Amino acid sequence: MDALEILFTASFWVAVIRIASPLIFATMGELICERAGVLNLGIEGIMTAGAFAGWFTVYSGGDLWAGLLVAALFGAMFGLLHATLTVPLGLSQHVVGIGVTLLATSLTYFVYRLALPEVTSPPKIEPFQPLPVPGLSSIPVVGEALFTQTPLTYLAFISVAAVAWILYRTPIGLAVRAAGENPSAVEAQGISVTGIRMGAVVVGSALMALGGAFLTTSAFNSFFFQMINGRGWICIALVVFGSWRPGKALIGAVLFAAFDAYQVRLQQISGGIVPYQVFLMMPYALSILALILVARRAAYPKALMIPYQKGER
Amino acid sequence: MRLEPKPSPSLAITLLFPLAAIGTTLVLTSILVLAAGASPLSVFYLVAKGAAGSQFAFLETLTRATPLIFTGLAIAVAFRAKLWNIGAEAQLYIGGVVTVALGTGALPLPSVVLVPVIMVAVMAAGALLLLGPAMLKTRFGVDEVVTTLLLNFIVLLFVSMLLEGMLKDPMGLGWPQSQKVIAEAQLPRLIQGKRLHYGFVIALASAVLIWVVMKKTVLGYEMRAVGLNPEGARFVGILVDRTLMKTALLSGGLAALAGFSEVSGLKGNLTLDLSPGYGYTGIVVAMLAMLNPLGVIAAAIFVAGIFVGADAMSRAAKVSSYIADVMVATSLLTMVVAILLTRFRIRWR
């Protein structure tokens, strides 16, 4: 097949949307945290924990939706740990974030070994099945790509709309945005900056965990070590690339996924002339490139990474 | 709730809180040991015995501590200037690449010349690898955390490519591994027949040297000033961006030495499992040491002891050795809280 023809096939775009889905969840999660003023580097570990928690719940006989709920709860729990250390205690968000990632990852691996001591190859579960939307799914290419996905992908897109609506159309969203821009203004309204920031980190972390759980309950059907493989760090780049706006971040995630899906197919066409590692490097290199391109006009939330103490100016 | 600064803490308090952090870590992780159906006391005893219970065990701990001293120093130097280098893992692997590129026969030199030449080249490569993200930070304002993290993945794939291409050992039976370094490029063993090698001595010397740089030189003063208050540092005439560049060069070079020491001193060749995350564990080592270069030695030996001890323990007690990773991660978080409590008092009203 010709390298350009790929771009016009429905199967390619179906794969793009599937690859984008976990990134969308986690990017929305990180975006909420950062809009409230907290950089959450726990994302990589929280996604790992979510991937395992969701999968293990289903493996132990739970419903797929119960798996998602458990994943979100574990994400929220690690989010609460991160928030407690970084918001009221004001500890370095870099160090705590890396600490939460190391802790969530190692705890996940420990529990995996504890629960499944004897397994050599990871056991499989019955994952979410595609649920074509009647009518819409028969539109060529675009309809197929968007509407023959699993329920979880639809949920990912709904989460973007929900985050955008909450951030821009509700009082609580205004408080979240203000907590990341001008926390004293929030406090002047009689709203607790600590409460808003902690809430944002807890909810955001739950979304990150759903992104992880997507991998084990929708994209694949089992959990294996190192399966997040830097996706969390890529999501942090996507938030910057999307200038902290849900819609733009969604476009970024889909563009990124398109690039990722394309490099896999190019790799197959190239027939081994170029080492496969070069293709695998591209998504990470692209993320760095995207950061450089937007850096000049990046409008960071003004209070990002600045701890807030009541009564201090 | 608010935080009130305390008067500068006494030495006793400064030493007491890290111990309290380690104690808290033991209590928290004993929950996991209980969940695994074992007795915490016997498990922790087995870990301690496996780490330092015999001459063999302790030498193994020191061997494992060697790369952690280098990466711990790299992080301590960078974090002191608030340069968030999370890419020590990549710098370590680049150090390994340069070691095998020059040390497998390309340079026919006697050992006294070859080893220093390789070390200089290794440090230059690691330094340049971190210079990129540091320049992106100062020139474009790109957050170095994300760029250094992403570079870890890129560099590991690059190493994988080299090990299946240019650096592949033709006698390696198809495994992705490099040739062994020649005898002249090896660091000798410290004790005949044991694994501990001269890399450990170089690590100790580096720690002392970095301590001198941080405490007694203008560069060290500038780095601390930039870390504490970049605006203030600029105001008193410190070139902040240039200081960050120097910090990056020093930090990247130190992390790369970990790769050199592992290849030349211990493994002999480069493989994709050269480091089980020494770059990331270096962050924990640096924080446990409260970013003090001499403290890094003690912290690295402590953390290495947990890993070596947990390996021995898991063979005897059937508790997964991942408990070591949990303990190390937990100790990072309890330690940052402990450091906070030495400096601030929490007032609930």
Boltz contact constraints between the chains, C-beta under 6 A:
constraints:
  - contact:
      token1: [A, 88]
      token2: [B, 1]
      max_distance: 6.0
  - contact:
      token1: [A, 91]
      token2: [B, 336]
      max_distance: 6.0
  - contact:
      token1: [A, 94]
      token2: [B, 84]
      max_distance: 6.0
  - contact:
      token1: [A, 95]
      token2: [B, 336]
      max_distance: 6.0
  - contact:
      token1: [A, 98]
      token2: [B, 283]
      max_distance: 6.0
  - contact:
      token1: [A, 99]
      token2: [B, 332]
      max_distance: 6.0
  - contact:
      token1: [A, 99]
      token2: [B, 333]
      max_distance: 6.0
  - contact:
      token1: [A, 102]
      token2: [B, 329]
      max_distance: 6.0
  - contact:
      token1: [A, 103]
      token2: [B, 329]
      max_distance: 6.0
  - contact:
      token1: [A, 106]
      token2: [B, 322]
      max_distance: 6.0
  - contact:
      token1: [A, 106]
      token2: [B, 325]
      max_distance: 6.0
  - contact:
      token1: [A, 106]
      token2: [B, 326]
      max_distance: 6.0
  - contact:
      token1: [A, 106]
      token2: [B, 329]
      max_distance: 6.0
  - contact:
      token1: [A, 107]
      token2: [B, 326]
      max_distance: 6.0
  - contact:
      token1: [A, 109]
      token2: [B, 322]
      max_distance: 6.0
  - contact:
      token1: [A, 110]
      token2: [B, 320]
      max_distance: 6.0
  - contact:
      token1: [A, 110]
      token2: [B, 322]
      max_distance: 6.0
  - contact:
      token1: [A, 110]
      token2: [B, 326]
      max_distance: 6.0
  - contact:
      token1: [A, 113]
      token2: [B, 320]
      max_distance: 6.0
  - contact:
      token1: [A, 113]
      token2: [B, 322]
      max_distance: 6.0
  - contact:
      token1: [A, 114]
      token2: [B, 36]
      max_distance: 6.0
  - contact:
      token1: [A, 230]
      token2: [B, 153]
      max_distance: 6.0
  - contact:
      token1: [A, 233]
      token2: [B, 149]
      max_distance: 6.0
  - contact:
      token1: [A, 233]
      token2: [B, 150]
      max_distance: 6.0
  - contact:
      token1: [A, 236]
      token2: [B, 146]
      max_distance: 6.0
  - contact:
      token1: [A, 237]
      token2: [B, 146]
      max_distance: 6.0
  - contact:
      token1: [A, 275]
      token2: [B, 161]
      max_distance: 6.0
  - contact:
      token1: [A, 277]
      token2: [B, 157]
      max_distance: 6.0
  - contact:
      token1: [A, 277]
      token2: [B, 160]
      max_distance: 6.0
  - contact:
      token1: [A, 277]
      token2: [B, 161]
      max_distance: 6.0
  - contact:
      token1: [A, 280]
      token2: [B, 157]
      max_distance: 6.0
  - contact:
      token1: [A, 281]
      token2: [B, 154]
      max_distance: 6.0
  - contact:
      token1: [A, 281]
      token2: [B, 157]
      max_distance: 6.0
  - contact:
      token1: [A, 284]
      token2: [B, 150]
      max_distance: 6.0
  - contact:
      token1: [A, 284]
      token2: [B, 153]
      max_distance: 6.0
  - contact:
      token1: [A, 284]
      token2: [B, 154]
      max_distance: 6.0
  - contact:
      token1: [A, 287]
      token2: [B, 150]
      max_distance: 6.0
  - contact:
      token1: [A, 288]
      token2: [B, 147]
      max_distance: 6.0
  - contact:
      token1: [A, 288]
      token2: [B, 150]
      max_distance: 6.0
  - contact:
      token1: [A, 291]
      token2: [B, 142]
      max_distance: 6.0
  - contact:
      token1: [A, 292]
      token2: [B, 140]
      max_distance: 6.0
  - contact:
      token1: [A, 292]
      token2: [B, 142]
      max_distance: 6.0
  - contact:
      token1: [A, 295]
      token2: [B, 140]
      max_distance: 6.0
  - contact:
      token1: [A, 295]
      token2: [B, 141]
      max_distance: 6.0
  - contact:
      token1: [A, 295]
      token2: [B, 142]
      max_distance: 6.0
